Amino acid sequence: MFLQAMQELGYVEGRNIRTEFRFADDKLDRLPALAAELVAWAPAVIYTYTTGGARAAADATTTIPIVVGPAGEEVLLALAGGNFAHPNRNVTGVSLQGVGQDEKCLELLKEIAPRVARIGVLLNPDNPAWADYPEVLNSAAMRLGVVLVRVLSRGLADIDRTLASLDGEKLDALLLANDSTFQPDGPAGARIIGFARDRHLPSASTAFSYARDGGLVALGTDQKYLRQRAAEYVHRIIDGARPGDLPVERPSKFLLSVNLATAKAIGVTVPPFLLAGADEIIE
């Protein structure tokens, strides 16, 4: 989506732009070395679309402009020097979400399944975006009368072991953190969705395609739009803008998706008012 957006802005590989790619393949410990390789290449701008990648790039250089699109809001705020309106470091971009979005997911789970009492929060401990999770959601959990259980997985490498351990936790629902290591359309994400479905657990995520890929409910942001905005920021930096000239953007619209086939399979009824407000209903 990002490369397509760059093409739409008039960039053609080998003619007016040259790109170098580095992928960690969900092995976050590789990110610092990969970021160092890109810095040594001395590019005009570095683009990354994960929280871990943003941290690694910012640790590798304080001079080369970095565009992030998207990444977790709390980490991006720190990398922008604590100022979204006027970033005072070399980092700007588009944030993925805030705590409020995950809190809303908890509310959705409680509205769909009022008897939910213990919710597992599945996250990657190597991702700095989740360093204070699920504790940061405790006020919302208390208000909703639920207990949050921290569940750790590093993705495909240990997801089966993690899911097997959950049988002893007596969970009533799952909240899946939006992390690149278990995206809904990937193998680890598919295992998580299958686990929740097989055990009749309501589940939610801020990952844009979570409901579309078989999860119960998603409150996501439009990834295509975020990548387009990031491409526009890269374009402006190539044209001479500085990161401090480009405010970090927060997503302003969240899309609610509900999978009715999954609801039927796990034996829950989605309230009509939620369906009426949904942007996408999968049947």
N, C-alpha and C positions, 0 to 999 in steps of 0.2 A: 504493500500500500504506500509506503514511503517513497520507494523508487518510482512508482507510477506517478505519484504527486510531483516528484522532481521532474519527470519527463513532461508532465503537463505544464510545468513552469518554463519549459524550453531547454532543459539540460539533456544532452546526448553524450553518452559515454564515449570517450576517445576524441570527441570534437571540442566540447567546451567544459568538460568535467572529467575527472579521473577519480575513481573510488577504490578504496581498499577495504576488505571485509575481514572481520575476526569474529568467530563464534565460539562460545565456551561449551556449547552442547550440554547445558544445564549443570556443568561442573564449575560452580561459582569460585572455587579456589584458583581457577585458571585466569580469572578476569584481570588481576593486576599485571600479569606478564603480557597478556594480550593488549591491554591498554598501553603499556610501555612500548610495545612494538609500534602501535599507531602513532604515539608521540614521536618516536624516533623517525618516522616517515615525514614528520613536519607538515601535517595537512593544514589547510586554511580553516577547517572546522571539523570537530568530531561530533558525530551523531550517535546516540544510543537510545534504546527504548525499554530498558529495564532499570530497576532501582540499583541492583548490584553493579550493572555496567556504568551507571552514573557515578556511583561512589568510586569505582576503580579509575575512571577517566579523570575525575576531579583530584584524586590522589596522585595521579601521574603527571598532571600539568596544571599550573596556575596561570598560564599565559595563552594557550591555544583555546579559542572559543569552543564551548561545549553546548550542544543543543540536546535536550532530553525530551523525549516524547513518545510515550508518557513514562512517569515514575511516581512512586508514592509521595504524597504531599509533604509529609513531615521531613523526609530525607531531602527532597528537592528544596524545601525552605532553607534547610541548613546549608546546602551547597550554594544557594543563591545569596548567602550572607545574611539570612534572616529577613530579607526584604523582597517580597514578590513584586512590588510595584517598580522598584529600581534595584535590580540585582547588582551587588557591589563586588562580585567576584566574576569569574569567567564562565559561569554556568547560567543558562536560562532554559525555558522550554514550556512544556505542558504537564500539569500534574494529573495523575490518574484518578485519585480519589482522596477523600478525607475520612476521618473516623466516623463522621455522621452517616456516611454511606453504609458502612458495616453495621452501625447501630440500627439503621432502617431495615437491614436484612434480618436482624434479630426480631424486630417488630413484625416483619412479614411472617416469619416462622411461627411466632406466637399467635398471630391472627389466623393463620391457616390451621394450626394445630394447638388450640388453647391449653391442652394438658401438658405440653412440652415443659420439662423442668430442668433437664441436663442437656446442654448443647456443647458438642465437641467443636473446638475452633482449630481447624487443620491449617498449619502454616509451616513454612520452611525456616528453621532456626538460623540458617546461613544468610538469609535475606535481611538486611538492616531495617527494612520497612516494618518488620514484625517484631522488632526488639522489645517493645513494651506491650505486645499482645499476649493474651486477651485482657490483661489488666486494664488497659485504657478503655475497655468497653464495660468495666464493672458498674459504673453508674447506671448505664442503660440496662444492664442485667438485673440490678437490684430493682429498678423501676418496673421491670417486666416480671420479676419473680422467678428468674432462672439462674442456674449455676453454670458457669463456663468452665470447660475442661480443656486445657492446653494439649493439643495433639501435634506431635512433631514428625515431619517427613522431609527428606531431601529429594523427593521425586521418585523416579522409576527405580533407583538403586535400592530403596528400602520400603516402598509403598505397600507391598504385600505384607511385610512384617508389621508395619504400622497398623494396617487395617485389621490384621489378625488380633492384635493386642486390644482393639477396641471392643471386642466381644465381652471383655470383663469390666468395661466401664459403665455399662447400663445407660447408654446415651439415648436420648429421645429425638435428637436432631443433629445436623451437621451444618456448620458455617465454614465454607471453603475460602481461605484467603486467596486473593487474585495474584498468583505467583507463576512465573514462567515455567517452573519445574513441574507443575501439574495443571497445565491449561486443559480445558474441557475436551478439546479435540485431539489431545495427545494420549499416549498409552497410560500414563499415570492418572490423568484426569478421567479416562474411561473406566479405570479400575475403581476410582472413588465413586463415580456415578453408579456403577454397577453394585458396589457394596451398599450404598444407601438404598438403592431400589430393592435389592434382595432382602434387606432387613427392615423394609418398610419405614425408613427414616426420612422425614422431611428434610430437605437440604436447600441451602441458598448460597449464592456467591455474587460478588460484584464483577466477576468475569463476564464479559459481554455475551458470550455464546453459551453460557452454562445451561440454561433451560433448553436452548435449541439443540444442544448435544445430549440431552437426556436428564439433566438435573431438574429439580422441581421448579425453582424460581430464581431469577437473576435480576439484579438491579445494576445494570452496567452503563458504561459510557460508550459512545460510538467510536470504535477504534479507528475507523477510516478517517473520521473527522480529526481525531487527535494527530494521526500521522500527517494529514494534509497541513495542519497548522505547524507541525514541526518542520515540514519541508519548506513552508513559507519563511520560517525563522532562519533556516539554513540559507535560503536564497538571499534574505536581507543581510545576513552576515557576509556572504560572498560579495555583496554589493557595497560593503563597507560599514555596516552597522556594528555596534559593539553589544555584547550581552546586556550591559547596563541600560541600553536603549530599548530593550525588548522585555516588557514585564512578563513574569511567569503567569500563564493562564490557568485558571481553574475550570474544570468542566462545569457548564451551567445547566446541562440537561442530562437527566438520567432516564434510561429506558427500562421499563418493567416488562419482563418476559415471564410467562407462566406456561408450564408444560402440563396440560390436562391429562395426557396419556400417562405421564408419570404419577400424577395425583391419583388417578384411578388405580394404577398398579399398586401403590402403597396404601391405599385405603383412606385418603383424606379428601375433604370437600373444600375447594377454594371458594371463599365467600364471594357472592355476586358483586359486592362493591369493589373488590380487588380486580375481578375480571373486567368490570366496567372501566377501570382506570389503567388497564394494561395496554402497553404499546404493541405487544406481540403475544398471541395465544397459540400454542402448539397443540394440535389435537391428534 
